Amino acid sequence: MDLESVLQKTINKLELPTTIKRGYMNGKKIPELRIYSLPGSNVISCDYEGNKTEQFNFEIAMRSDDEALINQCLFLIAELLGDHDFSVVSQDNSFIFNTLQLTSFPHIISADPAGVAVYVLDFQVVVDTFNK
């Protein structure tokens, strides 16, 4: 399923000061902006043919020594994702988008003595998937 990839491409259309990449932060670059799935995804419903409505948990994390930049980027992303008309389309027909719900506002989770901070934004996506 290409859900994470499609979300990444959609966010990168915002033309932020840094591009969002998939996967966890590696600390090799500042600023660093990442999207990744979280545990706890679940099946909401399933029909007799194996088609499912599923909920997936995602997190966007940003690491930088400029907290104003982090706030600017994550609030722009939150504005995009939180828009009532937000939608994405699968490029490989592996899902149909239903809803997206922000589950947190951007918030700090760590800061080191050098002034590098990490903020995260969490959200859930509900999609229909198909048994092929």
N, C-alpha and C positions, 0 to 999 in steps of 0.2 A: 504494500500500500504506500502511496506517495504523499500522504497527508503532511508529514513533517517537511518534506521538500517543497511542496506547494505553499505552505505557510512561510517558509524561508524566502522563497521567490517573491511572494506578495509583500512581505515586510521590506525586502531590499528595494522595492519600487519607491519607497519613501525617500530614497537618496539621503540617508543619514550620513554623518561624518565618518562612520565605519560600517562595513558590511556585516550582516549577520551570517554566522556559519552554524552548521549543525554539529552537535556533539558537545561534550563537556569542555569547560575552559582548561587550557593547558598552561596559562601563565607566561607564554612566550612573547606576547605583544600587548602593549597598552595603547589605545583602548582595545578591549576584547568584548565582543558581543556574540552570544551563543543562544541557540534554541535546542531543546532536547526534551524527550518524553520522560515522564515521571512514572514510578510504579503506581498501581492502584486503578488502572483502567479496568472497565468492566463491561459486560454485556447487559444491556437494558432489556432487550427482547430478542427472540429468535423464532423464526417460523419453521415449518416442517421441511422446507427445502434447504435449511441451513443459512439463510440470509439473516443478517443480524443488524440491530441498532446498537451501536457501541459508543461508550464514552471514553475519551482519551484525555489524560492529564499532561499538560505541557508547562515548561518553565522557560522563561527568557532571562538570562543573566548577563549583566554587564559589569566589567572590571575596568577601573580607570583611576588615575590620580586627580581627575577633574570631576567632582561630584555634580557640578552644574551641567556638564556634558552628559553625565549618566541620566540625570533627571530629565533633561531635554529629550534625549533619545527614547527613554522608556515611557515617558508620558505621550510622546508622539505615537509610539507603538500601541500603547493602551488606548489612545483615541481611535486609532485605526481598527483595532480588534473589537473595541467596545461599541462601535457604530452599529446601530440597529440593522442597517442594510448590509453589513459585512457578510461576505460569502467567498468561498473558494471552490474551484472546479478541479477534479482529479484529471491529471494528464494521461493516466493509464486506465481510466474507468474503473478504479478499484474501490471508489466510495462516492456517495452523494452526501454533500454537506447538509446538516440540519441546523445546528445552532453552535454558537460560541459564547461562553460566559466567563468573564474575568472573575477570578476567585480571590485576587488580592490586588491592591495598588502597589506600584513599585515601592520597595522598601529595602533598607540596608540589612545585610546579613553578616558582613564582616568588614573590618578595616585593619590594616597593619600599621606598624609604627612609621613606615615610610609614606603614609598618606594614601595608599592604594585601597580603594573601597570596592566592595561587590554588592550590587543591588539585584534584586530579582522581581519578576512579574509572573504570576501564575494564572493559568486559565484552563478551562475544560472545553473540549470540542466533542459534539455528538454527530456521528455520521452513520449512514447505512452502508453496510458492506455486503458483498454477495458471494455465495458459494458457487464457484464456477465449475 
